[in-house]
Amino acid sequence: MFYDLTINWQHIFQILFIPLCIQIAALGIGIFLNKLINRKLNSKLALKPESIQYVFVNALRGMSISWCSGVGLYWTIHALDIPPTVQQMLSYILFTVIIFTLTRVIARTLVGMIDMQTKRSSPEMPKTSLLTNTVNIIIYTIGILVILQSYGISITPIITALGVGGMALALGLQETLTNIFSGLHLILSKQLRLGDYIELSTGEVGCVKDITWRFTSIQSLSNNIIIVPNQKIASAILTNYSMPKQDISVRIAVGISYDSDLDEVERITLEVAREIMQLDEGAINYEPSISFHTFAEYSINFNVFLRASQFSNQYLLKHEFIKALTKRYRKEGIVIPFPIRTIHQEKQST
């Protein structure tokens, strides 16, 4: 009895030995190729993140293991003596895995190219989730249809049903679809980008953080998130402080006494302004200026024009300029007047 059991195990071992060796060898090759790809990506001198080669190699990350395992499974199926129906079922599974991985590589590549183009046009801005999600849905849908077609399932009725159902769905989700297409319009027209500082006609001011299926997220200066439907953004009158450039003009109103020497005031004010423009918040290679404009009741008023590197930096730039200018005026004896009223009160005779 023990002898028969030993013979059975030997028989099973003989049957599975070659397929197991094939599968282990294929898995080992896949792991080796995956490590090679990761080493290529991590090498500082290998590929630049902004290159198309980097995008394609990054899309292949992890895929070599699946593909080599699939090749190993293919040879394993033909090496084993299994019924044709089981062999056909395993072949279908193998084909599904291959199509799915190819679809994933294509989706990764397209999303990577979108990310690369976004970084080239605006290096500090991330990609929008709406555009990448749309690309992923389209590519994966095509992959699923290819798999169904390979199984002998006609996709024509499916496409027809999707068309009819899509029309009915469009009527029921008209507002949602309007927001989706409005979001795509905002992205493709490049009138609104992630990281832009905008002000809506309703008064909201902030930085665009993301454009999703239905909403645009705006981070206010108080670090709160404002959620605005894409349709409202697309149809609203808004001011984009980040276009055509990120830097923004900063106007600061100043008043000085009538006794002041205006030429001296201009010289001192510009000296202070140039010092402040050397801060990181100041725009590069910008020459500040001043413009006298009003004989006011108590002072001669003028504007000082600085330039911040971006919208949010204007507040610190104003803060530092006012501090430095006040200190310098006090040192130079320049008076910043304030209203003084003299009240004459008649004495009543008793």
VEXDREN-2710 file (C-alpha; in Angstrom, 1 decimal):
% VEXDREN-2710
k/r/px/py/pz
1/MET/0.0/0.0/0.0
2/PHE/2.8/2.4/0.9
3/TYR/4.6/1.5/-2.3
4/ASP/1.6/2.5/-4.5
5/LEU/1.3/5.9/-2.7
6/THR/5.0/6.5/-3.4
7/ILE/4.5/5.7/-7.1
8/ASN/1.6/8.2/-7.3
9/TRP/3.6/11.0/-5.8
10/GLN/6.5/10.3/-8.2
11/HIS/4.0/10.3/-11.1
12/ILE/2.6/13.7/-10.0
13/PHE/6.1/15.1/-9.6
14/GLN/7.0/14.0/-13.1
15/ILE/3.9/15.6/-14.5
16/LEU/4.4/18.9/-12.7
17/PHE/8.2/19.2/-12.7
18/ILE/8.6/20.8/-16.2
19/PRO/5.6/23.2/-15.9
20/LEU/6.8/24.3/-12.5
21/CYS/10.3/25.0/-13.8
22/ILE/8.9/27.0/-16.7
23/GLN/6.7/29.0/-14.4
24/ILE/9.5/29.7/-11.9
25/ALA/11.9/30.6/-14.7
26/ALA/9.3/33.0/-16.3
27/LEU/8.6/34.6/-12.9
28/GLY/12.3/35.0/-12.2
29/ILE/12.8/36.7/-15.6
30/GLY/9.9/39.0/-14.9
31/ILE/11.3/40.1/-11.5
32/PHE/14.7/40.7/-13.1
33/LEU/13.2/42.9/-15.8
34/ASN/11.1/44.8/-13.3
35/LYS/14.2/45.5/-11.2
36/LEU/16.0/46.6/-14.3
37/ILE/13.2/49.0/-15.1
38/ASN/13.1/50.4/-11.6
39/ARG/16.8/50.9/-11.6
40/LYS/16.5/52.7/-14.9
41/LEU/13.9/55.0/-13.5
42/ASN/15.8/55.7/-10.2
43/SER/19.1/56.4/-12.0
44/LYS/19.7/60.2/-11.9
45/LEU/21.5/60.1/-15.2
46/ALA/19.2/57.6/-17.0
47/LEU/16.0/59.4/-17.9
48/LYS/14.6/62.9/-17.3
49/PRO/11.0/62.9/-15.8
50/GLU/10.0/65.3/-18.5
51/SER/10.9/63.0/-21.3
52/ILE/8.6/60.6/-23.3
53/GLN/11.1/57.8/-22.6
54/TYR/10.6/58.2/-18.9
55/VAL/6.8/58.2/-19.3
56/PHE/6.9/54.9/-21.3
57/VAL/9.4/53.2/-19.0
58/ASN/7.4/54.2/-16.0
59/ALA/4.2/52.8/-17.6
60/LEU/6.0/49.4/-17.9
61/ARG/6.8/49.3/-14.2
62/GLY/5.4/46.0/-12.8
63/MET/4.1/44.8/-16.2
64/SER/7.2/42.6/-16.9
65/ILE/6.2/40.3/-14.1
66/SER/2.7/39.8/-15.4
67/TRP/3.8/39.3/-19.0
68/CYS/6.6/36.9/-18.2
69/SER/4.2/34.9/-15.9
70/GLY/1.7/34.9/-18.8
71/VAL/4.3/33.5/-21.2
72/GLY/5.2/30.9/-18.6
73/LEU/1.5/30.0/-18.2
74/TYR/1.2/29.7/-21.9
75/TRP/4.0/27.1/-22.2
76/THR/2.7/25.4/-19.0
77/ILE/-0.7/24.9/-20.6
78/HIS/0.9/23.2/-23.6
79/ALA/3.3/21.2/-21.5
80/LEU/0.5/19.7/-19.4
81/ASP/-1.8/16.9/-20.6
82/ILE/-5.1/18.5/-19.8
83/PRO/-8.6/18.3/-21.4
84/PRO/-9.2/20.7/-24.3
85/THR/-12.0/22.6/-22.5
86/VAL/-9.8/23.4/-19.6
87/GLN/-7.0/24.4/-21.9
88/GLN/-9.3/26.7/-23.8
89/MET/-10.5/28.3/-20.5
90/LEU/-7.0/28.9/-19.3
91/SER/-6.1/30.4/-22.7
92/TYR/-9.0/32.8/-22.3
93/ILE/-7.8/33.8/-18.9
94/LEU/-4.3/34.3/-20.2
95/PHE/-5.6/36.4/-23.1
96/THR/-7.7/38.5/-20.7
97/VAL/-4.6/39.2/-18.5
98/ILE/-2.5/40.2/-21.4
99/ILE/-5.2/42.6/-22.8
100/PHE/-5.7/44.1/-19.4
101/THR/-2.0/44.7/-18.8
102/LEU/-1.6/46.2/-22.3
103/THR/-4.6/48.5/-21.6
104/ARG/-3.0/49.5/-18.3
105/VAL/0.2/50.4/-20.0
106/ILE/-1.6/52.5/-22.6
107/ALA/-3.6/54.3/-19.9
108/ARG/-0.5/54.9/-17.9
109/THR/1.4/56.3/-20.9
110/LEU/-1.4/58.7/-21.9
111/VAL/-1.9/59.9/-18.3
112/GLY/1.9/60.3/-18.0
113/MET/2.0/62.4/-21.3
114/ILE/-0.8/64.6/-20.0
115/ASP/1.1/65.1/-16.7
116/MET/4.3/65.8/-18.6
117/GLN/2.6/68.4/-20.8
118/THR/1.1/70.0/-17.8
119/LYS/4.4/70.3/-16.0
120/ARG/6.1/71.7/-19.1
121/SER/3.5/74.5/-19.4
122/SER/3.3/75.1/-15.7
123/PRO/6.0/73.3/-13.7
124/GLU/4.4/73.9/-10.2
125/MET/0.9/72.8/-11.2
126/PRO/-0.5/69.3/-10.7
127/LYS/-2.7/67.5/-13.3
128/THR/-6.4/67.6/-12.9
129/SER/-8.3/64.5/-11.8
130/LEU/-11.1/65.1/-14.3
131/LEU/-8.9/64.7/-17.4
132/THR/-6.9/61.7/-16.1
133/ASN/-10.1/59.9/-15.0
134/THR/-11.7/60.5/-18.4
135/VAL/-8.7/59.1/-20.2
136/ASN/-8.6/56.0/-17.9
137/ILE/-12.3/55.4/-18.4
138/ILE/-12.1/55.6/-22.2
139/ILE/-9.0/53.3/-22.5
140/TYR/-10.3/50.7/-20.0
141/THR/-13.7/50.7/-21.8
142/ILE/-12.0/50.0/-25.1
143/GLY/-10.0/47.2/-23.5
144/ILE/-13.1/45.6/-22.1
145/LEU/-14.8/45.7/-25.5
146/VAL/-11.8/44.0/-27.1
147/ILE/-11.9/41.2/-24.5
148/LEU/-15.6/40.7/-25.1
149/GLN/-15.1/40.6/-28.8
150/SER/-12.4/38.0/-28.5
151/TYR/-14.7/35.8/-26.5
152/GLY/-17.1/35.8/-29.4
153/ILE/-19.6/38.2/-27.7
154/SER/-20.9/40.7/-30.2
155/ILE/-20.3/44.2/-28.9
156/THR/-22.7/45.8/-31.4
157/PRO/-25.8/45.2/-29.3
158/ILE/-23.9/46.5/-26.3
159/ILE/-22.9/49.6/-28.1
160/THR/-26.5/50.1/-29.3
161/ALA/-27.8/49.6/-25.8
162/LEU/-25.3/52.0/-24.4
163/GLY/-26.3/54.6/-27.1
164/VAL/-30.0/54.3/-26.3
165/GLY/-29.4/54.1/-22.5
166/GLY/-27.0/57.0/-22.8
167/MET/-29.6/59.3/-24.3
168/ALA/-32.0/58.4/-21.5
169/LEU/-29.3/58.9/-19.0
170/ALA/-28.3/62.2/-20.5
171/LEU/-31.8/63.6/-20.0
172/GLY/-31.9/62.5/-16.4
173/LEU/-28.3/63.7/-15.6
174/GLN/-28.4/66.8/-17.7
175/GLU/-27.0/69.1/-15.0
176/THR/-24.2/66.5/-14.1
177/LEU/-23.2/66.2/-17.8
178/THR/-23.2/69.9/-18.2
179/ASN/-20.7/70.2/-15.3
180/ILE/-18.6/67.4/-16.8
181/PHE/-18.3/69.1/-20.2
182/SER/-17.8/72.5/-18.6
183/GLY/-14.9/71.0/-16.6
184/LEU/-13.4/69.6/-19.8
185/HIS/-13.9/72.9/-21.6
186/LEU/-12.1/74.7/-18.7
187/ILE/-9.1/72.3/-19.0
188/LEU/-8.8/72.1/-22.7
189/SER/-9.2/75.9/-23.3
190/LYS/-6.4/76.6/-20.8
191/GLN/-8.3/79.6/-19.5
192/LEU/-8.2/78.1/-16.0
193/ARG/-5.3/76.0/-14.7
194/LEU/-4.5/74.4/-11.4
195/GLY/-2.6/76.8/-9.1
196/ASP/-4.2/79.9/-10.7
197/TYR/-5.4/82.6/-8.3
198/ILE/-8.9/83.7/-9.4
199/GLU/-11.6/86.1/-8.2
200/LEU/-15.2/85.3/-9.1
201/SER/-17.8/87.9/-9.8
202/THR/-19.5/86.8/-6.6
203/GLY/-16.4/87.9/-4.6
204/GLU/-14.7/84.6/-3.8
205/VAL/-10.9/84.7/-4.1
206/GLY/-8.6/81.7/-4.0
207/CYS/-6.3/79.2/-5.6
208/VAL/-7.7/76.5/-8.0
209/LYS/-6.8/73.2/-6.3
210/ASP/-8.7/70.7/-8.5
211/ILE/-11.2/70.3/-11.3
212/THR/-13.3/67.2/-10.8
213/TRP/-16.4/65.7/-12.6
214/ARG/-18.8/68.2/-11.1
215/PHE/-17.0/70.8/-9.1
216/THR/-14.0/73.0/-9.1
217/SER/-12.2/73.3/-5.7
218/ILE/-10.9/76.7/-4.8
219/GLN/-8.7/77.2/-1.7
220/SER/-9.4/80.6/-0.1
221/LEU/-6.7/82.7/1.5
222/SER/-8.0/81.7/4.9
223/ASN/-7.3/78.0/3.9
224/ASN/-10.9/77.0/3.4
225/ILE/-12.1/75.1/0.4
226/ILE/-14.8/76.7/-1.8
227/ILE/-16.7/74.2/-4.0
228/VAL/-18.1/75.7/-7.1
229/PRO/-20.0/73.8/-9.9
230/ASN/-18.1/73.7/-13.2
231/GLN/-21.0/75.2/-15.0
232/LYS/-20.9/78.2/-12.7
233/ILE/-17.2/78.7/-13.3
234/ALA/-17.5/78.3/-17.1
235/SER/-20.3/80.9/-17.3
236/ALA/-19.0/83.3/-14.6
237/ILE/-17.1/86.5/-15.1
238/LEU/-13.8/86.0/-13.2
239/THR/-10.4/87.6/-12.9
240/ASN/-7.4/85.3/-13.3
241/TYR/-4.5/86.9/-11.4
242/SER/-2.1/84.2/-12.7
243/MET/-2.5/85.0/-16.4
244/PRO/-0.8/85.8/-18.6
245/LYS/1.9/85.6/-16.0
246/GLN/2.1/84.5/-12.4
247/ASP/3.5/87.8/-11.1
248/ILE/1.1/90.5/-10.0
249/SER/1.3/94.3/-9.6
250/VAL/1.0/95.6/-6.1
251/ARG/-0.2/99.2/-5.5
252/ILE/0.4/100.9/-2.1
253/ALA/-1.1/104.3/-1.3
254/VAL/1.1/106.7/0.6
255/GLY/0.6/110.3/1.8
256/ILE/3.3/112.8/3.0
257/SER/3.2/116.3/4.5
258/TYR/3.0/119.4/2.3
259/ASP/6.3/120.5/3.9
260/SER/8.2/117.6/2.3
261/ASP/10.6/117.8/-0.5
262/LEU/9.0/115.7/-3.2
263/ASP/12.3/114.8/-5.0
264/GLU/13.8/113.6/-1.8
265/VAL/10.6/111.6/-1.0
266/GLU/10.7/110.0/-4.4
267/ARG/14.4/109.1/-4.0
268/ILE/14.0/107.6/-0.5
269/THR/10.8/105.7/-1.4
270/LEU/12.3/104.1/-4.4
271/GLU/15.4/103.1/-2.4
272/VAL/13.2/101.3/0.1
273/ALA/11.1/99.8/-2.7
274/ARG/14.2/98.3/-4.4
275/GLU/15.3/96.8/-1.1
276/ILE/11.9/95.1/-0.6
277/MET/11.9/93.8/-4.2
278/GLN/15.0/91.7/-3.3
279/LEU/12.8/89.5/-1.1
280/ASP/11.8/86.1/-2.4
281/GLU/8.2/87.3/-2.7
282/GLY/9.2/90.0/-5.2
283/ALA/9.2/89.6/-8.9
284/ILE/12.6/89.2/-10.6
285/ASN/14.1/92.1/-12.6
286/TYR/11.3/94.6/-11.8
287/GLU/11.9/98.3/-11.3
288/PRO/9.5/99.8/-8.8
289/SER/8.0/103.2/-9.5
290/ILE/5.9/105.9/-7.8
291/SER/3.3/108.3/-9.1
292/PHE/2.1/111.5/-7.3
293/HIS/-1.6/112.0/-8.0
294/THR/-3.6/114.1/-5.5
295/PHE/-3.4/117.3/-3.4
296/ALA/-5.5/116.0/-0.5
297/GLU/-6.8/117.9/2.4
298/TYR/-4.0/116.9/4.7
299/SER/-1.3/115.4/2.5
300/ILE/0.2/115.0/-0.9
301/ASN/-0.8/111.4/-2.0
302/PHE/1.0/109.1/-4.3
303/ASN/1.1/105.4/-5.2
304/VAL/4.1/103.0/-5.0
305/PHE/4.0/100.2/-7.5
306/LEU/5.8/96.9/-6.6
307/ARG/5.4/93.5/-8.2
308/ALA/4.9/90.2/-6.3
309/SER/6.1/86.9/-7.8
310/GLN/2.5/85.5/-7.3
311/PHE/-0.8/86.5/-6.0
312/SER/-0.4/85.2/-2.4
313/ASN/2.9/87.0/-2.0
314/GLN/1.6/90.5/-2.4
315/TYR/0.4/90.6/1.3
316/LEU/3.8/89.9/2.8
317/LEU/5.4/92.3/0.2
318/LYS/3.0/95.1/1.4
319/HIS/3.7/94.2/5.0
320/GLU/7.5/94.5/4.7
321/PHE/7.3/97.6/2.6
322/ILE/5.1/99.6/5.0
323/LYS/7.4/98.6/7.9
324/ALA/10.5/99.6/6.1
325/LEU/9.1/102.8/4.7
326/THR/7.8/104.0/8.0
327/LYS/11.2/103.3/9.7
328/ARG/13.0/105.2/6.9
329/TYR/10.7/108.2/6.9
330/ARG/11.1/108.6/10.6
331/LYS/14.9/108.4/10.2
332/GLU/14.8/111.0/7.4
333/GLY/12.3/113.3/9.2
334/ILE/9.6/112.9/6.5
335/VAL/6.1/113.3/8.1
336/ILE/3.2/111.1/7.3
337/PRO/0.3/113.4/8.3
338/PHE/-3.0/112.5/9.9
339/PRO/-6.2/114.6/10.3
340/ILE/-6.1/117.2/13.1
341/ARG/-9.2/119.2/14.0
342/THR/-9.2/122.2/16.2
343/ILE/-12.5/122.8/18.0
344/HIS/-13.4/126.3/19.2
345/GLN/-15.9/126.4/22.0
346/GLU/-17.6/129.7/22.8
347/LYS/-17.8/130.6/26.5
348/GLN/-21.3/131.3/27.7
349/SER/-21.7/134.3/30.0
350/THR/-23.3/133.7/33.3
END
